[in-house]
């Protein structure tokens, strides 16, 4: 059997391609027949292709740079006011600035590429006199922007990786995979559920974010050589099935 590393070397870097690869791999390892899966995939492509225009490739952006910058803006004392709230800061210049936040996350060259496009993602709220405050703490891109689609494809890839990992690992080595759901929630309570789940998820994510960021060591490219690091995090999604609320 080929190792995971050997197999994944043949997968492209596009988040959607990686998500498709991981999903198919998970289904096959779960015991699904390959020929049956091929028929389903072919049928799904035929149905979804109808009436759709060809879209461009997802924009390559530093998703984790934006996420890290927003988090640091809410945690670093240089970026907080006397009430521990994010200070209004300029877009460019030395710290404290948005440019400096991005440089700390990904270095000067990548920060210079991200900075001109940050306005269209509506992550910043003007505060007057050329200063800005963050609209959110955790990265959440709106609409059908390619960056948002890439973010969700990346999340799907990682979630499927966790599902696949948990199939093969002992209970103590398995990653978090939990859910809470009912099948008979009154449809009139869906909006309340949406608001409640968002509030609770935000509290949970901020705790996870504080724990992770508190253990990240800011390094230069030179100092990273020889050091083993990994991407680690948690995704949260609420679900409801509209088929279940038909009268």
Phi, psi and omega in degrees: 000137179287146178288161178300319181298317181296318182294312185289344177295336181271003181263140180292177182266349180295129183304321181293320179296318180294323179294316178299315180302312184293323180295314179296319180297318179297315181296319179295317180290341177278355176107004180289140180291133185297321181292321178295318179298320179297321178295318180295317180297317179298318179294318180296321178295318182296316181292315184283338181285334184298124175078005181259143175271151179290128180262160178282168178292147180298138181295134180276108180229166180271082182302313184288338175292315178297316180298315180295320180296316179297317180297315182294326178300329181269354186238325185288128184299333178293340184254009182246148177272189183293345179257015179063029175254153181303129178287155170282127185226160178283163180289316185240164175116186179285166180297140002273126176203164178293322177301318180294324176299315180291320178299320180295331182277317189227003181092166188295317185294313180293322179297321179296330180283325183281321189306314181296339184261357188293333182297322185289344180273356176056043177271347187242145175245123179300137181240010180088153178059033178075017181252159183221154171237156179284141176278340185210162177264317179257138185300124177215100180274139185257162176076202183251029177303138179306328179296321179293318178297321178295322179297316180290322177297320178295320178297317179298317178303311183291321179296320178292326174300317179297317179299318180292318179300316184292340174292329190255345186263159175287161183308321182291339182261353182286146178274166181304126176208091184228157174209157175226124184205154171232162182255356187226037175290130177303138181300334180291346182262001185295318179295320178294320177299319180300313180294317182295314182295324178295317180297314182292321179295322179296319177298315180298313182295322179295324177293315178297317181298316178299317180297314182294310183296331179290347181248001178273130177261121179289124184227165172265168179302323181292318182285344179283343182299130178084353180266134179268122177228167180212152170284133178215141180180184181227137173249143176233131177221132171270154181225150161209151184252109184294338177295335184278353183252010175292138180294000000 
